[in-house]
Amino acid sequence: MFTRYLGFGVVFFLQTLGLILAPHLDGEMASVEEPVRTFTLAQGINHALRNSREFQAAQKDVELATEKAKETRAILLPQLTLDARYRFEGDLSTIVLDPRFLEFLRDPMSQDDSTGGRTNENGTEPIEIELGAKHNLQGQAQVVYPLFTWGRLSNIYRQAVLGEQAAERALEVIQLDVELKVRQAFHAVLLMEAFIQVSEQALDQVEKRYKVAQEQKSAGVTTRLEVIRSNVQVVNARSQLIQARNQRKLAKENFKLTLGLPLDQAILIEGELRAELKQVNIEQAIMTALDRRPEIHQFNIQEQIGEKQIKVAKAGNKPTISTFGNYMFNDSERQVFGTAWNVGFAIQFPIFDGFSTRSQVNQARIHLDQLQTNKDQILDSIKLETKAAVFDLRAAEKLIEVQEGIVEEAAEALRIANAQHETGMITGVELTDVEMSHTQAQVNQLQAIHDYIVAVARVERAIGSKLE
């Protein structure tokens, strides 16, 4: 007897625990440390852009290109350098002079032919003179400014500016890709939420029918087979609900990964699975894509960079003219502070460079040809992508039109079938068919709406702008 009561107690405990944990079967249990975070579509996109490593790397590329342009601009400005040196001489060289040599310098006619030792006839010592100074200070300020470089420096600077613009276009490409991924992941969660609602409604329907079958069986109106069949429908509906919740969990996990959130973060999605029909002309869509896609602008900029590179290479064997100025000073304990300055022009004309300039020009032209070929390929790819996105949009629109009104008719048919089944006019098998048709109509409608929303997102990604 005790064992029997213990068994009932365990079953009651497990059922109670199941009721407590039922809302969290999909893995969305919020922890104390991690409160539930709610995301709208706009919030999800902003969060993804802030946390996308690819987007952050592209932002750094833009910053790097900006600093490169600033660095390159310096070659167009005068270059000023200052060189200052202090030198200490530990031991100075000396020279020894005979006083008679100094007298000779003063009066050459008074010098005789006599020779002597280290002292002259008056007994004076030779004179020692140190060469140089122990403390020496020298300095030079120089300014150089290129006057004419055959466009070489200006084209190098323009290349750097265009490189900054190309990095910005690359950032736009990544931003569009991130937005598309977030929109797809966001609406996948909404679709699974809607599927769960349909599954719960279907489960509620078959549970009611199972209860009616049990009551009819007790009254002797129906057979045990009908009760078993109803119970099987309940089990199947519960299985579908479990699968729908599991799919919602997976959809949320994918949404978290897209946003860069930790997988244990509990989230809620705020949004509505609703389609706003758009009128899209395929020719106009292609024209818009060719005009606004950042990838095309990026190739156009790279072509300009290639053209500038050809000009830079051609200037390699051309003369350059520059102007310069120098200011110099010297100071030591043996001389008065002295200065000097000069200005001038310099011309440099490379006569023969071993044909390196010709090779550089050819390389630049080949690179430009490659860019133009790649641009043609990307143009064809964008046209195809735009056409495919518009075709998918139109197909999704047709499905929505086909599904329009079907759900209402299926719901009315289910209401009639339930009433007929209660009066015994139709069998349980026939009612089951009507229930399945109603559920399938709801699922098809939700899937069509989701597909249309995603198709709109893909069209907007293909043309590089929002649809009006």
Secondary structure, 3 states (H helix, E strand, C coil): CHHHHHHHHHHHHHHHHHHHHHHHCCCCCCCCCCCCEEECHHHHHHHHHHHCHHHHHHHHHHHHHHHHHHHHHHHHCCEEEEEEEEEECCCCCEEEECHHHHHHHHCHHHCCCCCCCCCCCCCCCCEEEECCCCEEEEEEEEEEEEEECCCHHHHHHHHHHHHHHHHHHHHHHHHHHHHHHHHHHHHHHHHHHHHHHHHHHHHHHHHHHHHHHHHHHHCCCCCHHHHHHHHHHHHHHHHHHHHHHHHHHHHHHHHHHHHCCCCCCCEEECCCCCCCCCCCCHHHHHHHHHHHCHHHHHHHHHHHHHHHHHHHHHHHHCCEEEEEEEEEEEEECCEEEEEEEEEEEEEECCCCCCCHHHHHHHHHHHHHHHHHHHHHHHHHHHHHHHHHHHHHHHHHHHHHHHHCCHHHHHHHHHHHHHHHHHCCCCCHHHHHHHHHHHHHHHHHHHHHHHHHHHHHHHHHHHHCCCCC
